[in-house]
Amino acid sequence: MPQIVVLTGAGISAESGVPTFRDADGLWEGHRVEDVATPEGFDRDRATVQRFYDERRAALRTVEPNAAHRALAELEETLGEGLLVVTQNIDDLHERAGSRNVIHMHGELLKAMCRSCGAVVPWEGTLADEPVCPKCGAADLRPDVVWFGEVPYEMDRISDALADAALFVSVGTSGAVYPAAGFVQHARRHGARTLELNLEPSEGSHFFHESRQGRAGELVPAWVR
Ligand code: BJW
């Protein structure tokens, strides 16, 4: 079981050039959340949602991990399975920095899921051209991401890790979305020390023992070293 659980959000990838959701010029500017981040929105207008993710998939090829991702990968080199990164992000920047012990609780941009047979398959290209599932042939692929109203991945494993951790650290998340926003209270209830590293106080800042404000690219390496 990990001694340290680090929850990351869009803010950790911001300095790599990946837009956050709720900041000015964020991903949702020009989009209604219910149109692009719900299963109902996908059913209403599949092409628009697939284009939204196709554009983000293409943009991912142009960015690199930053100092915050690299610092967490270095910490894993020291702690091994003593560190678990739970990310809400669907990018692959933690893995590209070298982290291995990562849970993508909101799914992954580079995977697609077949709504017909349930297969999850690597997906690097576009989804908007009505591609077919390589396993069953159905033209029913969707991005393998977790939308509002769906259950995030690996909740049991995350819950157990939070209950066992001595330290819970939250990096670059607004604390606006549950269940991730509730992890700090879960970890605290089970005796963990809790630390927030974010550009500004998050919605749940008051739940943390300590909250430090600044850029993840500076705060995370400073905390790790
Ligand atoms: C920097 C920085 C820099 C900037 N350095 N920092 C009423 C009350 C409570 C709950 C609910 C409710 N009504 C509905 C719900 C549930 C709902 C919910 O939470 N709704 C809220 C709107 C209230 N949640 C769900 O539906 C979830 N499922 C669920 O609850 O299932 C039930 C269940 C749970 C558990 C067990 C059993 C059953 C599913 C939520 C799915 C969220 N999906 C998305 C899209 C994923 C795919 C995609 O990427 O497109 O996930 S929404 C979006 O928000 C995305 C993110 O992962 C998530 C969080 O955003 P994040 O990462 O915090 O980004 P921002 O932009 O909000 O914040 C960035 C922060 O970084 C800011 O604070 C900046 O200041 C900071 N920052 N630059 C450091 N350089």
Boltz pocket constraint, residues with backbone or C-beta under 6 A from the ligand:
constraints:
  - pocket:
      binder: B
      contacts: [[A, 8], [A, 9], [A, 10], [A, 11], [A, 12], [A, 14], [A, 15], [A, 20], [A, 21], [A, 22], [A, 23], [A, 26], [A, 36], [A, 37], [A, 88], [A, 89], [A, 90], [A, 106], [A, 145], [A, 146], [A, 147], [A, 148], [A, 149], [A, 150], [A, 151], [A, 152], [A, 155], [A, 171], [A, 172], [A, 173], [A, 174], [A, 175], [A, 176], [A, 177], [A, 178], [A, 179], [A, 197], [A, 198], [A, 199], [A, 200], [A, 201], [A, 202], [A, 214], [A, 215], [A, 216], [A, 217]]
      max_distance: 6.0
